[in-house]
Amino acid sequence: MNRREWLKILGLSGAALATGCGDKSGGSTASSSTKKVRWRLASSFPRSLDTLFGSAEILADRVRAMTNGNFDIRVYPGGELAGSLEVLDSVQQGSVQVGHSASYYYIGKNPALAFECCVPFGMTARQQAAWLHQGGGLELSRKLFADFNVINFPAGNTGVQMGGWFKREINSLADMQGLKMRIPGMGGKVMDTLGVAVQTIAGGEIYTALERGAIDATEWVGPYDDEKLGFHKVARFYYYPGWWEPGPSLSFYVNQTAWDSLPKEYQEIFTAAAKEAELMTQARYDVQNPQALERLLAAGVQTRPFAQDILTKAHSNAVQMYEELAASDPEYRKIYTEWKKARDASFRWFGTAEAAYANFSFVK
């Protein structure tokens, strides 16, 4: 074979690779796709919370980069396209194609939605991710979201959260009586059983409510976000742990009709980008929270552990609530039974090696 024939063969091979003809599945590569897709994403979170809101930006940036700009997702903070607590509704109705939120905000629609995010005394971030991705949790939750014409994707985790900011010390269960606190989801329902006057307020409105005395306490996430929101300027006492959010997994909601209209390759790209956003969100918090806590302590913030009687009663009331819901709601019972089995097995394992290491090595 002469040199001219070799060059001809090499040229044909290069063309085949460039056009995706070398794909044995017969599909095209992302770089060869010319379909233009323009989506809007409504987040529940303000732009100022760069790590929380940033999860959606990572998703959009990676999708855009992997499709040469052909699949463009425009990201909007809470309140611009949808109310911070109305994101799921907007995606369901098709007002936006994608939402970014926390599923425990929507337990009024179905209390079992909380398991896709977190519940009081539930799993840590690693345990939650294991259950969702490898333990069947994502498949179970997608059956719930199908009722809303939505397909859900994990969008990141904050790790175990702090227990919140209090204007006065809380030394016992008695001090919880009549306390006005911003806390959503199942955690809010448990707090209600402890005598707390629970309020649900969007992130951007919390500081003003705390400053003006509309609430006496609030929880949000942890040191990095809480510092940005300025809670330490109006409340001195910072309690831990956030037993109601030991590992909250945030979510991307995609309108099912919009999803079905995507080319298969774009679906795969979106899925990969969501996983990157999930991973990076947790990593960012794990770097930023320790640094922020040091700054808060230097500014005079006083950290306090919740009293044992508060934890004990909260745990007892949470379990009772889960069991009562399971007894009355077959759909809830199905996911609760699977979740509980996974949690108990995970707790036994983590309670062996992980807890022993942490108890010896972690320092205050």
ChimeraX attribute file (.defattr): number of C-alpha atoms within 10 A of each C-alpha:
attribute: neighborCount
match mode: 1-to-1
recipient: residues
	/A:1	5
	/A:2	6
	/A:3	7
	/A:4	8
	/A:5	10
	/A:6	11
	/A:7	11
	/A:8	11
	/A:9	11
	/A:10	11
	/A:11	11
	/A:12	12
	/A:13	13
	/A:14	14
	/A:15	13
	/A:16	13
	/A:17	13
	/A:18	14
	/A:19	15
	/A:20	19
	/A:21	16
	/A:22	16
	/A:23	12
	/A:24	8
	/A:25	8
	/A:26	9
	/A:27	13
	/A:28	18
	/A:29	17
	/A:30	19
	/A:31	15
	/A:32	12
	/A:33	17
	/A:34	12
	/A:35	13
	/A:36	10
	/A:37	14
	/A:38	12
	/A:39	14
	/A:40	18
	/A:41	26
	/A:42	31
	/A:43	33
	/A:44	28
	/A:45	25
	/A:46	19
	/A:47	17
	/A:48	14
	/A:49	17
	/A:50	16
	/A:51	22
	/A:52	27
	/A:53	22
	/A:54	20
	/A:55	26
	/A:56	33
	/A:57	20
	/A:58	20
	/A:59	24
	/A:60	23
	/A:61	18
	/A:62	22
	/A:63	25
	/A:64	19
	/A:65	14
	/A:66	16
	/A:67	21
	/A:68	15
	/A:69	17
	/A:70	19
	/A:71	25
	/A:72	19
	/A:73	22
	/A:74	16
	/A:75	24
	/A:76	22
	/A:77	21
	/A:78	24
	/A:79	18
	/A:80	13
	/A:81	19
	/A:82	22
	/A:83	18
	/A:84	24
	/A:85	21
	/A:86	19
	/A:87	28
	/A:88	31
	/A:89	17
	/A:90	20
	/A:91	27
	/A:92	24
	/A:93	13
	/A:94	17
	/A:95	16
	/A:96	22
	/A:97	23
	/A:98	30
	/A:99	29
	/A:100	31
	/A:101	27
	/A:102	28
	/A:103	27
	/A:104	25
	/A:105	22
	/A:106	20
	/A:107	15
	/A:108	10
	/A:109	10
	/A:110	14
	/A:111	19
	/A:112	26
	/A:113	24
	/A:114	21
	/A:115	27
	/A:116	29
	/A:117	28
	/A:118	26
	/A:119	23
	/A:120	25
	/A:121	19
	/A:122	22
	/A:123	27
	/A:124	24
	/A:125	22
	/A:126	14
	/A:127	18
	/A:128	28
	/A:129	23
	/A:130	17
	/A:131	20
	/A:132	22
	/A:133	12
	/A:134	11
	/A:135	16
	/A:136	15
	/A:137	20
	/A:138	20
	/A:139	13
	/A:140	17
	/A:141	21
	/A:142	18
	/A:143	13
	/A:144	21
	/A:145	20
	/A:146	14
	/A:147	10
	/A:148	17
	/A:149	18
	/A:150	28
	/A:151	22
	/A:152	25
	/A:153	23
	/A:154	24
	/A:155	28
	/A:156	29
	/A:157	29
	/A:158	25
	/A:159	23
	/A:160	20
	/A:161	21
	/A:162	23
	/A:163	24
	/A:164	25
	/A:165	28
	/A:166	24
	/A:167	18
	/A:168	13
	/A:169	16
	/A:170	18
	/A:171	15
	/A:172	14
	/A:173	18
	/A:174	12
	/A:175	15
	/A:176	19
	/A:177	15
	/A:178	14
	/A:179	19
	/A:180	20
	/A:181	27
	/A:182	26
	/A:183	25
	/A:184	21
	/A:185	24
	/A:186	23
	/A:187	21
	/A:188	20
	/A:189	17
	/A:190	24
	/A:191	23
	/A:192	20
	/A:193	16
	/A:194	20
	/A:195	16
	/A:196	20
	/A:197	19
	/A:198	23
	/A:199	16
	/A:200	15
	/A:201	16
	/A:202	19
	/A:203	18
	/A:204	17
	/A:205	10
	/A:206	21
	/A:207	20
	/A:208	13
	/A:209	16
	/A:210	22
	/A:211	15
	/A:212	10
	/A:213	13
	/A:214	14
	/A:215	21
	/A:216	21
	/A:217	26
	/A:218	25
	/A:219	23
	/A:220	22
	/A:221	20
	/A:222	25
	/A:223	25
	/A:224	23
	/A:225	20
	/A:226	22
	/A:227	16
	/A:228	13
	/A:229	18
	/A:230	12
	/A:231	26
	/A:232	23
	/A:233	13
	/A:234	18
	/A:235	21
	/A:236	18
	/A:237	20
	/A:238	29
	/A:239	20
	/A:240	17
	/A:241	18
	/A:242	22
	/A:243	20
	/A:244	27
	/A:245	29
	/A:246	24
	/A:247	27
	/A:248	30
	/A:249	29
	/A:250	25
	/A:251	24
	/A:252	26
	/A:253	30
	/A:254	25
	/A:255	25
	/A:256	20
	/A:257	14
	/A:258	16
	/A:259	17
	/A:260	11
	/A:261	11
	/A:262	15
	/A:263	13
	/A:264	14
	/A:265	15
	/A:266	22
	/A:267	15
	/A:268	14
	/A:269	20
	/A:270	22
	/A:271	16
	/A:272	15
	/A:273	22
	/A:274	25
	/A:275	17
	/A:276	17
	/A:277	25
	/A:278	26
	/A:279	17
	/A:280	19
	/A:281	25
	/A:282	22
	/A:283	16
	/A:284	16
	/A:285	22
	/A:286	14
	/A:287	11
	/A:288	16
	/A:289	20
	/A:290	13
	/A:291	13
	/A:292	19
	/A:293	18
	/A:294	12
	/A:295	15
	/A:296	18
	/A:297	13
	/A:298	10
	/A:299	12
	/A:300	12
	/A:301	18
	/A:302	16
	/A:303	18
	/A:304	15
	/A:305	15
	/A:306	20
	/A:307	14
	/A:308	12
	/A:309	13
	/A:310	19
	/A:311	17
	/A:312	12
	/A:313	14
	/A:314	23
	/A:315	17
	/A:316	12
	/A:317	18
	/A:318	22
	/A:319	13
	/A:320	13
	/A:321	16
	/A:322	17
	/A:323	15
	/A:324	12
	/A:325	16
	/A:326	18
	/A:327	11
	/A:328	10
	/A:329	12
	/A:330	11
	/A:331	14
	/A:332	20
	/A:333	18
	/A:334	13
	/A:335	20
	/A:336	18
	/A:337	13
	/A:338	15
	/A:339	22
	/A:340	13
	/A:341	10
	/A:342	19
	/A:343	19
	/A:344	13
	/A:345	11
	/A:346	19
	/A:347	16
	/A:348	11
	/A:349	12
	/A:350	15
	/A:351	13
	/A:352	11
	/A:353	10
	/A:354	11
	/A:355	14
	/A:356	11
	/A:357	12
	/A:358	11
	/A:359	9
	/A:360	8
	/A:361	8
	/A:362	7
	/A:363	6
	/A:364	2
